[in-house]
Amino acid sequence: MIRFNEYFNDWLYGNNGYYANYKQIGKEGDFYTSVSTSSFFGGTIAKRLIDSIEKNILPKNTTLVEVGAHHGYLLADIIQFIYTLKPKLLETLNFAIVERFENLQEQQKNYLKDSFGDVIKIKHYNDISEVKLNNAFIVANEIFDAFGCDLVYTNKDGILQNAYVNEHKIEFKDCQDVELIEHCKKYSIEKGEVCLNYKEFVQTICKNISSFEFLTFDYGDRYPRNDFSTRIYESHNVYPIFDEEIHLKKLFKKSDITYDVHFNYLKDLFLQENVKDVKFNTQLKSLVDFGILDLLEILKANVDENTYLRETQKVKILLEPTGMGDRFKTLSIIK
């Protein structure tokens, strides 16, 4: 019997885990992301980076770091839009990816080489703890929902329990973890997911990078739901973790598993490191604030009407208030 957070980590990152091998994203995969929806997602991040450099928040020779780049599509989109908007910056910027799996590092290197030849040099880090820089622009798209989490539940006697897994069956036992108990008291969590490992990640980048802008997009909300959000994606079907019809053994390591991120906790972790400029928003508001509509105006002036309308439809999916635009949230942090 193992604690659920260990089971979750093994599912995604263990021997032959779901993320240990390259997986297709989009129509042929298990799920969609903002990256697979429109290249203007990466384009808007590129515009944000350019604006930060022009406002002297970051220097021209800063390092663009993507944490968990999958195939490399997002980084490629960012680079392509930098080339379009401010090509001289490509002569001074540095580029890096944090990726634990060597086979995915090779996928990323090959894709970026195919896209840009030898013009772009990529440095790979195996872990965020290896990234030690004077300054950086860090992009983390949908990584926090892939940190191993505990499942907690308060029983009818008011006792907090956390989940363990025995032969792919989930069982709840009285919680003995003092830190977990105190966390649930602080944030009034009686039921749902808790990930205490965010703390080490935040402390590491705050300690090892002197100044940075950190940008993350993820499922979740400001406050915990006080319900279970853990779910499994398989071929665009979504299965709640306690759905009676699913069999964890069958889906284990073969499908994606995720949950909603508690953004107030993430925000508090940065504030505890004396990082004061922390902004929470919906994806819709962030992308508009970063200039996605300005990019569409530039496109409109340079392409035919059909191309413009096609790209506009994709961007609408990113911004849809009843879809990605509100379901995904962002933190924008400047140290």
N, C-alpha and C positions, 0 to 999 in steps of 0.2 A: 504494500500500500504506500502510495506517495502523495505528497501534497499537490493540490491542483496546479499551482504555479509551475512546479517541476514537470508535470504532465504536459502542460501547455508549451513550455519551452522545448521539451522533447519532441512534441508534435511538429513544431515549426523548424527547430534548429538541430535536433538530434541526428543520429546516424540515419541517413536517407530521409531526413525530415522534409516537410513540404517546401521550405525555402532553400534547402540544401541543393536542389536541382532547379534548373531554369524552368519557369512556368510561363505560359502564354497569358497575356492580359488582354481583355477586350472580348470580342465576339467568340473567339476560339477558346477562351480561358474560362476561369471560374467566376470572374468578377470584372467590373469596369473600374477605372480610376479617372481622376481629372486629367491625368497625363494622356491616357488613351482616348479621351474625349476630344481634346483640341490642343494643337500646338501653341495656341494663344495663352494657355495656362503657363507654360514655360516662358513664353514671350513676355507676359506681364511680370513675372519674377525677374526677368532680364531688365525690364524697364525700372523696376524697383532698385535693383543693384546699381544701374547707371545713375539714377537720381541720388542714391546715397553717396556715390563717389563725387558727383557734381556738387553736393551740399557739404562735402568734406567730412562726412561721417566716417567714411572709409577711404584709404589711399588708392591710387590707381593700380598699385601692385598688390592689392589684397588677394587672398586666396578664396576662390569659390569652392566650398566643400559641400558635396551632397552625401547625406547619410542614408545608406541603403538605396542604391541607384537602380536595382533590378537590371534591366537590359541596358540602360544608359539613355533611354529616350528623353527623359526630362532634361538631363544635363545637355544633351545635343540640341534640344529646342532652345534652351537658354543661350547657348553659344551661338546658334544660328541667328537669334534675334539681336544679340549684341553686335554681331557682324553687320546686320541690317541697320541698326540704330546708331551704333558708335564703334565702327570697325577698328579704330586706332587703339581701343582698349584691349583688344586681343593681343596686342604686342606687349602689354604690361601685366595683365592678369595672370594668376596661377590657378590651376584646377586640380581638385583632389576628390577622391571618393573613399568613403569608409565602407568596407565590405568584408565580411568575415570569411566568405567562401571563395576559394581560389578559382573554381570553375566559373563562378559568376564574374570574378575579376577579369578573366579571359574573355568572356562574352562582352563585357563593357569595353575592354581595350579594343577588341576587334570591331565592334560597332562604331566606336568613336573614330577609329583609324579609317574605316570605310567611309565615314561621313566627312572627315576633315583632313585625311592624309596625315602628314607629319607636322601640320601647322599647330595642332593642339597637343600639348604634353600633359598626361594625366599621372598624378602620383596616387598610389593606393595605400590606404591604411587598413590594417586588419581589425582595429578596434578604435573607438573614440578616444581611449586613453593615450593612444600614440600621437594624436593630433596636438602639437604644441607650436603655437604660432603667435606672432605679435598682433595680427589682425585677421579677420575672416568674415565672409558672408556665408552663413551655414543654412542649407536647405534640408529640411527633414519632412518629406511627404509621406504621410501614413506610416510612421514608424512606432508611435507610442501605443497604438492599438495592437502591436505585435510584441510588446513586452509581456512576459509571463505575469499573470495576475492570480490573486487569490479570489475564491468565491466565498462570500460571507453571508450568513443568515442568522437572524435573531429568532430563537424559538419562542414558543408560547410562554415560557417561564422567564423570558427576557435575557437569556444567556446567548452570547454571541458564539456562533459556530463557524468553522471554516471547512472547506471541502477537501476531501482526499479521494484518490482514485484507486480502485482495486479491480484488476482485470477489466478495465474500461467501464466500470460502474462507479458512479459518483456517490460518495457517502459524506455526511456532515458529522463532525465531532466537535465537542466543546473546544473553543479556541484557547490555546496556551501561550500564544505569541503576544507579549505585552505591547510591543510596538504596533501591531495590527489592531489590538483592542483600543489603544489610545487614539490611533488614527480615526477609527470609526466613531469614537466619542466626539472628537474634534469636529468632524464633518457631518455628524448626525446620520451616519450610514447604518442602516439596519439590515439591508439586503442589497446584494449586487457585487461589483468587482472592485478590488483594491490592488493597486500596483505600487509597492513601496520602492521598487527598483528605479523609478524615475529620479529619485533623489541622488543616487550615485552618478547618473548621467549628467544631470544639471550641475552638480558640484565639480565634476571633471572638466566640463567645457569652461566653466567660470574660472577655474584654477589655471588651466593650461593655455587659455587664449586671452591675451591682454585686453583686446577690444574686439567686439564682434557685433554683427547683426544676425539674429537667429530667427528663422521663419519656418513655422510648421503648420501643416494642414492635416486635419484628421476628423473622423467621426467622433461625435461626443457633444458635450455641452458644458456650460459654466458650473452647474451643480450636478451632483450625483442623482441618478434616476430613482434610487431606492427600489430597484427591480433588477432582475438579471437581463443583461443585454448580450451576453456571450452567444455567438452564433457561428454557424459553419456555412461557408459558401462552396457549392459544387455545381458547376455548369450553370451559373446564374440562378440557381435555387438557393434559398436561405432557410436554414434549419436552426431554430432556437436550441440551445444546449440541452434543455430538458424536454424537448419534443419527444413524446412517447414513441413516435414512429421511426426515429433515427437510431442507428446502432453505432456507437462511437468506435468500436473495433473496426468496423467496415470503412469508416471515413478517416481514421487515424493516419496522419501523415500524407493522405491522398487528397485532402481538400484544405482550403484555407480556414483558419479559425481566428476570430477577432472579437472585439467588444468596444463599447463606447468609452472614450477618454474623459476623465474628470479634469477639466481645464483649470478650475480654481486651484486645485492642488498643484498643478504644474506652475501656474502663475506664482503661487506662494513660495514654491521652491526657489524661483529666481529672485523674488523679493528678499528671501532669507540670505541670499548671497550678495545683498546690497545692490542688485540691479534694479533700478527704479523705472526705467522706460519699458514697461510691459503692457502691450495692448491686446485685448481679446476682441475678436469680431467674427461675424459669419464670413464664409468664403465669398459670398456675394459682395459684401461691403468692402472687404479687403481688396478683391480684384478690381473693383471700381475705383477705390482710393489709389491703388497702384497704377492705374491708367489703362485698363483693358479697353475702354471705349475710345481712348485716344489712338490706340493701336488699330482699332477697326476703321477709324477715320483715315489713317495713313493707308491702310489696305484699300479702302474704297477709292482713293485717289490714284491707285496704281494698278488695279486689275479690272477685268470685265465684270459686269453686273452678276452673272451667274456664279463666278468664283466668290465674289463678295457675299452673296446671299447664302451660299453653301457654308462658308466659314462663320457667318453670323449665326446660322442655325446651331452650329456646334457650340459657339460661345454661349448661346441662350441656355444650353443644357448645363453649362458650368454655373450660370447665374440664376437659374430657375428657383424662385423663393420656396416652392413646394418640393424641390428636389435637392440637387447638389448644392445650390446656392445657400441654403439654410442648414441642410443636414451636416455639411462639413463646416467646421469652425477653424479659426486660425489664432495663433499667438505670434505677434511680432515683437521681438525683444532687441533692444540696443544696449550694449554695455560699452 
